[in-house]
Amino acid sequence: MSIFESIKMAFSSLFAHKLRSILTMLGIIIGVGSVIAVVAIGQGGEAVLKSMFSGEANTIELMYMPSDEEIEADPSILYEDAFTQTDIDMIESIPEIEKVVSSSTESTNVRYQQESTESMVIGINQAYIDVHGLEIAHGRNLVAADFLGGSRAAIVSEEMKDELFEDGEEKDASELLGTVVYMNNQPIEIVGILEAEDNFFGLSMNSAYIPMNTWQTVFADTAITEVSIKANSADELEIAGEKAAAMLNTFHEKDDAYQILNMEEIADGIGKITRIMTIIISSIAGVSLLVGGIGVMNIMLVSVTERTREIGVRMSLGATRGQILFQFLVEAMTLTLIGGLIGMALGSGTALLVSHFAGWQPLVSLPVIVGGILFSMLIGVVFGLLPANKASRLDPIESLRYE
Amino acid sequence: MIELHNIVKSYLVAGEDLVVLKDIHLTIEQGEFVAIMGPSGSGKSTLMNIIGCLDKPTSGEYHLQKKLVSDYNEKELAGVRNQSIGFVFQQFQLLPRLTALQNVELPMIYAGIGKKERIERAEDALDKVGLKDRMNHLPNELSGGQKQRVAIARSIVNEPSIILADEPTGALDTKTGEQIMDMFTLLNKEGTTVILVTHEAEVASYAERTVFVRDGELTSADEVVGHEALEKLRTKHDSAEQNNERGNFVNLEDVFEETETDDGTKGEEEATH
């Protein structure tokens, strides 16, 4: 008896009990579907998180992190400015470095007439705009002249605009341009309003961007809190970062206080977290598969009992016990395989839908699909074995007499 | 050729040995038409199951075509059932979801015969029992007699040397039963050994030889049924058979054509179960 004959027999007997077959498949459909959806969504999410952390526009961040020994030796080290303009100018001379992006952030009170709000005021250099780009909805961006002259110009976020002006009569956003607000009690003119950020995590901040020189004047502080570098090419990024860190350590006579933020480690960490989450959710889906498998076993046992006479007839016509076993095993496998295929279609569909709405890359990978098919067949074998074995062990004489 | 020596079959029931067959000796030559008769519970079905390789004797030797059956393993026994023996049952035992043609195909599926040849041979077998025009019908669309004819087609499709029929007319009315018995007679004339299990003398009278089983033992005919009565029935069938025969060539289809034209209607009625 060929495999083809067995599969045909399996289909015809599953087709004879359509509703029962579909209900039995449901457990497998849900199980396989959810595993595939979860893995695909998990991988998509991981890719998104990694890209967020591996820095936009191929940049690498420099960190001022004195070691415990250094802090112990000289506690005042913590109060030193992380970076100064001298540092920036120095590392800009490294040949591999294309741009040095620097920014300083201070949380302060921003006031307009009677309204005031607590806000992040970020001082940036021109490279910041070149690298990150600020999406302006109204007005203009900060330009070279603002940075060189330290003009009192600010670009504010949509949120800050709402906070400061919402109570006043509804004004058109463009009419607010040129308005003078007070940041840390210093007058600054609003020249641009940022595009409202609409990202997936809903992280939108009440913030304002001003030129670095202006920031240093407003807060009477020369410290630069964040420095990141952009290399000529992505390949040189790591080397450029290491050179910059080494140069700063030498200049400031530190052992290892200046470091580059190791993206790989962070990416690995994120990978680990998403993997753990995937494992947890997949185990829940696995339980559904287990329950589905038990359902298959249950219905196959019922089927064997119902078809006792058929088994007796087949044996009297010359079917070996092996052929009977194979027939029921193929039937169970066909059941779970069809369930697996439907589950795969639904799971992939769900994953595609979610990634579409989240704006991720859809990640339904071939190994997951192949694995899903093989796994659903394996469930058929595992849970079909007991009923099939029971069928093959029947006594033909008793079976022929079975009513 | 079937040779049974010292065949004993016993079951362990509630801790006690229940002996169903006691020391059976029986030889059936190739081409014989033998009826095994006996009342219910006499052990005749058990004897048939042993001959049909569905059951194994507790002790004793069974030689089928000069080979000791107890030497066969499960797989070889299945092969014997598939190739050498054709079963016909009282309740037809057709698979309800398969058409007549597919039912007849079954033994060939297990023999590993390809689809094209299977369909050809199944059609031939159904043609032989006069049911070619109904081959795509499901069993529940067929009358009792038609079902049994499909079962006979299934039993002969692998060209076995032995046909084992267990009360083949038990679920049929007399007229249909007679047609089925005529069919066995004709198959026997073609050289097939036919072994019939029945408790009806009328049915047994079709056979050339009758073996009686009572309480697990072979006994003489007179104890079970009046010998003279049996002889009388036999001569009656013999003359009927001679009427059917035209020369030496016998065709099963002729039997059915004849009976159906005789009645003017369908020769069988739905059997009651």
Interface residues (C-beta under 8 A of the other chain):
Chain A: M1 S2 E5 S12 S13 A16 R309 E310 G312 V313 R314 M315 S316 L317 G318 A319 T320 R321 G322 Q323 P396 I397 L400
Chain B: N49 G52 L54 D55 E74 K75 A78 G79 R81 N82 Q83 F87 F89 Q93 L94 L95 R97 L106 P107 I109 Y110 A111 G112 R154 N158
